[in-house]
Amino acid sequence: MAAKPKFNSRELMENAIAAMKQSISEPRVDGDVTPKVGAALWKPDGTIETAFRGELRYGDHAEFTLLERKNRSNALDSCILFATLEPCAPGARNHPKLSCAERIVNARIKEVWVGCQDPHPKVAGKGFRFLKDKGVIVHFFDRDLQEVIEKENDEFFRQAQAAAEKQKHEWTPAIAEYDKVMQDVDVNDLWSDALNSYELMLMGKGRHKEDEFYRRLCHQGLLEKVKDKIRPTGFGLLLFARHPRDMMAQAGILGSIFKDGKDELKDFDGPMVLAPQQTIQWLRDKLPNPILRTEAQRKEQNEIYYELIREGVVNALVHRDYGIKQAKIQLVVTEEKTVIRSPGTPMEPVTLKQLQEFNAPMFSRNPRLHAVFNTMELAEERGFGLRSMRDRAQQAGLPLPSYAWNEPYLDLTIYRTAESATKTLDEVILTELNDAEKKGWSFIVSSGTTTQSEYAREMEVTPRTAQRHLSHFVDLGLLQRIGSGPATTYQVIQS
């Protein structure tokens, strides 16, 4: 029996990127920069074909070249397409030209991997939504490969984002309900402290005309002019209202600290833009500093711990599903760890596995909120947040933050000290570990993966002892083996 053709998504992403780098730019009378785009097509027999923009004719899109010029007479319904840039959407091309998204659907392709979203307002998520609406499964490339695409297309992305900035009033958010003006509210329901904080970051220091600032907020979909009166939208209320929970019961954050057998509770139900700093200040006031060997070590771990909390809180505020009206964001704190509970699954095409590996593509459920927190320098919009969380935890020798799904919450766990992940293991597992293994586990969870030789070197044990420890961790369900032989890697299992 013939072996089943191997499908390697990572290899196909790399093939599409290699094709992208060969793209031929065409001269345009309007001076616009054209993107570099590559595409790869995996066929059921295991063969792979590629194409790039301008390969056969100036201006031809990579998807068009691959599907229409190279495979026009072939059945493609069992093929999988990889494209480095979001396929253009219906209406993005001059009539009577079909968009690439339409060509994909017409070819009956059921699965597409996309490198990056196209930020140009003619596309800007519309291609992705069109494919999803037609039943096509869409994934995104790994984050590190997205960075390669962004770097190759830096000038195009800057130009496209500038065009998007001019047309922000056309931006359609993920949840249209909160893009609308809510009944019985006006700008007097907004808190001046929150507005002033945002105005400073948006427009810089100095005196600004109120109508100029409000005009910017209207363009951002946070305010709307209704019969000559300025009124806030749902997103505007979430961000700036003194009491947003009066209008939206799911707004805000519920804080709980469990310490010394006592519960300390606090609700953060004011303007969303102020919530991250308020939660951090509350934790600083209530939590003791961890006991570490040196003052410098204590200070670094403590500061990075709060950085991770701030990043996690902002991610929860920006990416939670506000359509789940029965649940609020929760901040659950013990002396060893903090769990940030955000209602809603990761938004497709982002997967839990990608979050757990700190390699999720940039895709926002609530882009209006994301843009505001980016302006406030509390979030960024190019997908570096997760990688930064991983790098900062490793820098401080802290266990890597971990994601888990506990319906209806996406839980992010952040540990306070290097030993915290060991101390919080299930009691049954703790009894199975000796002191050396506990020390070894604290090392592994600060890096996420290890090899036998790396573990032996860091723990100063023999290769045989290292292998015995690692095998024991595997048997306990703490690690999984990846690969075989000397190249075997051991990866922490997140549950």
C-alpha positions, -999 to 999 in steps of 0.1 A, spaced: 0 0 0 14 34 -10 22 57 19 -1 86 25 14 118 11 30 139 39 14 172 48 37 196 66 21 230 72 53 247 84 72 236 52 43 249 30 43 283 48 81 285 41 75 275 5 50 303 1 74 328 17 102 317 -6 79 323 -36 69 357 -21 105 369 -21 106 365 -59 77 389 -64 80 414 -93 67 448 -85 49 467 -113 51 504 -120 19 522 -110 8 557 -121 -6 564 -87 27 557 -70 13 530 -47 35 502 -35 24 467 -45 28 439 -20 51 410 -23 29 379 -22 37 342 -26 13 312 -27 18 274 -24 -7 247 -33 -6 213 -17 -22 185 -37 -35 152 -24 -7 133 -42 18 152 -22 31 175 -49 35 212 -42 32 241 -67 41 277 -60 35 311 -76 44 347 -69 30 381 -78 39 392 -113 55 358 -121 39 354 -155 25 389 -161 28 423 -144 2 428 -118 -12 393 -117 -18 382 -81 -1 351 -68 -33 332 -62 -46 340 -97 -14 328 -112 -15 296 -92 -52 287 -96 -61 301 -130 -29 301 -150 -11 270 -137 -41 248 -126 -71 261 -147 -81 226 -159 -73 208 -127 -97 198 -99 -86 215 -68 -113 206 -43 -90 185 -22 -61 209 -23 -49 232 4 -37 267 -4 -11 288 14 -9 326 7 14 350 24 -12 379 24 -49 378 30 -66 372 -4 -83 403 -17 -121 404 -11 -150 409 -35 -151 445 -46 -114 451 -41 -105 447 -78 -119 467 -107 -149 452 -124 -151 427 -140 -121 411 -123 -128 385 -97 -112 388 -63 -87 361 -51 -111 351 -24 -138 345 -50 -114 325 -71 -105 303 -41 -142 296 -35 -149 289 -72 -120 264 -72 -138 246 -43 -107 248 -20 -119 241 15 -88 250 35 -65 281 33 -35 292 53 -30 330 54 3 347 62 -9 382 74 -40 402 73 -40 429 46 -43 462 64 -55 481 34 -91 492 39 -102 476 5 -94 442 21 -88 446 59 -104 413 71 -130 412 43 -112 385 24 -110 364 56 -147 369 64 -158 361 29 -139 328 29 -153 319 64 -189 327 52 -184 304 23 -174 275 46 -136 277 40 -114 268 70 -88 296 75 -56 293 95 -28 319 100 9 313 96 31 310 127 40 343 143 77 342 135 69 337 98 44 366 99 73 388 110 93 377 79 63 387 57 59 420 74 96 429 71 96 421 33 64 442 29 73 470 53 67 498 29 34 484 17 22 479 52 30 514 62 12 528 31 -18 505 37 -21 514 73 -20 551 64 -49 545 40 -67 527 68 -62 556 92 -80 579 67 -109 556 65 -114 545 101 -150 555 100 -155 526 76 -140 501 100 -164 473 109 -157 458 143 -162 422 153 -193 429 175 -215 454 157 -238 458 187 -212 479 206 -204 499 175 -238 516 178 -249 545 200 -266 532 231 -300 545 243 -303 572 270 -265 580 272 -245 610 262 -210 624 267 -218 634 303 -217 597 311 -180 596 303 -154 603 329 -132 632 322 -101 616 339 -103 587 314 -109 610 284 -80 632 295 -56 602 298 -65 591 263 -64 626 248 -28 630 261 -17 598 244 -36 603 212 -29 640 206 2 648 227 7 675 253 -8 709 249 -42 725 246 -66 710 220 -100 720 209 -127 697 224 -144 693 190 -111 683 174 -106 655 200 -142 644 197 -139 643 159 -110 619 163 -131 597 186 -159 598 161 -136 585 134 -125 558 158 -160 546 163 -161 556 199 -185 586 196 -211 594 170 -229 625 160 -267 621 163 -289 650 154 -261 675 162 -254 659 195 -223 638 203 -231 605 219 -209 575 229 -211 541 212 -209 509 232 -172 508 227 -169 544 239 -188 536 270 -167 505 278 -135 526 275 -145 559 291 -178 557 311 -176 563 348 -199 533 354 -200 511 322 -216 482 341 -248 503 345 -253 498 307 -233 466 302 -234 441 330 -205 421 316 -181 451 317 -153 454 343 -131 430 362 -138 410 394 -107 408 416 -102 381 443 -71 376 465 -69 344 486 -43 348 513 -38 335 548 -72 318 547 -90 351 540 -106 365 508 -100 401 496 -125 411 469 -125 442 447 -146 451 416 -130 472 389 -161 486 372 -149 520 360 -135 531 326 -117 503 309 -87 524 299 -79 529 336 -85 493 347 -50 479 340 -31 504 362 -58 502 389 -55 464 391 -17 465 393 -18 491 421 -43 470 440 -20 439 438 11 459 448 -7 472 479 -20 437 489 7 412 480 39 407 499 71 408 479 85 374 472 115 362 493 145 358 470 182 355 475 192 390 466 175 424 465 182 428 428 167 395 420 136 402 441 131 436 424 135 422 388 111 392 394 85 414 411 86 441 384 84 415 356 56 397 374 35 429 374 44 435 337 30 401 329 -1 408 349 -7 441 331 -2 424 297 -26 396 306 -53 421 319 -50 442 287 -53 411 265 -84 400 284 -100 434 280 -92 436 243 -99 401 232 -127 388 255 -160 379 239 -184 407 250 -212 388 235 -211 365 266 -231 388 288 -233 364 318 -196 364 325 -170 390 335 -132 390 334 -119 376 367 -85 382 384 -79 353 408 -48 357 430 -29 335 454 6 340 469 20 317 442 1 326 410 -25 348 394 -51 335 370 -67 359 346 -100 345 333 -113 360 300 -147 350 287 -147 334 253 -126 310 232 -97 323 212 -110 340 181 -106 319 149 -82 313 133 -61 317 165 -59 284 183 -53 274 220 -22 255 209 -8 286 193 -14 306 225 2 279 246 33 280 223 34 318 223 32 317 185 -3 329 179 -9 352 149 -21 387 153 -59 387 151 -82 408 172 -118 402 182 -123 438 191 -101 459 169 -114 493 181 -105 484 216 -71 471 205 -63 504 187 -71 524 218 -49 503 241 -22 505 215 -24 543 216 -23 541 254 10 521 250 -7 492 269 -10 469 239 6 466 205 -11 456 173 16 436 155 15 404 176 46 409 198 27 408 231 28 370 235 64 367 226 72 395 250 55 377 278 75 346 271 108 365 268 102 386 300 93 355 321 125 337 309 146 368 316 134 368 352 137 330 356 99 327 361 78 298 349 63 305 315 27 318 317 3 291 306 -31 291 288 -60 267 294 -96 265 284 -121 262 312 -155 269 296 -165 296 292 -132 311 302 -97 313 286 -75 311 316 -40 327 317 -19 316 347 11 338 357 35 326 384 52 348 410 85 329 416 106 302 400 93 277 425 56 286 421 48 262 393 62 233 414 44 243 446 10 245 427 13 210 412 -15 186 422 -7 171 456 -7 136 442 20 145 417 41 164 443 43 133 465 58 115 434 86 139 430 119 139 450 136 172 459 160 170 429 130 165 405 112 194 420 142 216 414 144 202 379 107 209 372 112 245 382 139 248 356 118 232 328 87 253 333 108 285 330 118 275 294 89 254 283 111 228 266 144 210 273 166 182 261 184 155 280 218 172 276 205 206 285 187 193 316 218 174 327 240 205 323 216 229 341 209 205 370 245 193 372 235 156 370 246 127 349 229 120 315 214 88 330 199 108 359 186 134 336 169 108 314 154 91 345 139 125 357 126 134 322 110 99 318 94 103 352 79 137 342 65 121 310 50 92 330 33 118 353 18 136 323 39 168 328 60 165 297 56 151 262 83 138 240 89 153 206 111 134 182 134 105 190 170 96 197 195 123 206 173 150 191 144 143 215 129 174 229 107 174 260 79 200 261 57 211 290 21 199 287 -4 227 294 -38 216 305 
